[in-house]
Structure formats: structure tokens, C-alpha cells
């Protein structure tokens, strides 16, 4: 029987929300083993001079805890 733990992280990108998600998962997987799920909790963006300049995504990451 395994135990799944969840953490909340925020990814950022100046390209898109999808890019922010991909970068966040890639970065988290460098230090967290056994990632099992990702849930998008919230999306928002920074607007400067009427243009989106940065994308933010709050994620819930699930991963298995080793025995």
C-alpha cells in the first residue's frame, strides 16, 4: 500500500499557461521522485500596458512516498 502526498506550487512563464505548467512539473520532478498527478488549481496573469506579460499557474502535485 502506498501513500500519496500533495504539495502546492506556482509555475510561471512569459509564453503561456501551458508553458508554466510544463516548466513547473519539469522543475519539481528534479527533486521529487514518483510524481503521480497534477491538478490545476488556478490560473492568472500579469498585465502590463494592456498586454499579458507573465502567466501564473497554481498546481497541486501528487507523489508517492517511499516505504
N, C-alpha and C positions, 0 to 999 in steps of 0.2 A: 504494500500500500504506500502510495506517495503522498506528499503534502505539497500543495501549490501555494506559493507566496505571491503577493501582488505589491507592486510599488507604483507610484505616480511620478511621471517625468514630463518635462516640457521640451518639445523639439522646436527648432527654429530654422527658417530658410528665407532667403531673399528671392527664391524662384517660385515655390508653390507649397500648398499644404501637403501634397503627396511627397514632395521632396523633404519636407520637415519630418514626416513620419518615417520615411526610409532612412534618413540620416540618424534619427533618434534610435531606431531599432538597431542599426549597424553599430552605433557607438555603445549602446547598452550591452550588446552581445560580446563586446570585448572584455567585459569584466563580470558578466552574469552568464553562468552556464545554464543550459537546459531551458531556454526560453520556450514557452508553450503557447502564449496567446498575447494579442494586443487588442485593446479596446480604445476607440477614440472617444474621449470624454468631452472635449471642447475644441473649437477652432476660433481663432480671432486673428486680426491683422493690424499692423501699424500703418496709418495713412499719413503721407507727407505730401503737401502740395497737390491734393486730390488724387494721388496715386498710391497703390499699395506698395510699401517698401520692405515690409517684413511680415512673414507668416508665422503664426504660433499654433502649436497643437499640443494639448494636454492628453497624455496617454496613460492607460493602466496596463502595465506589463505583468504577465503571469509567468512564473518559472517554478520548476520543481526543485525542492530542497533535497539535497543528497542525504542518504542514510549514513 
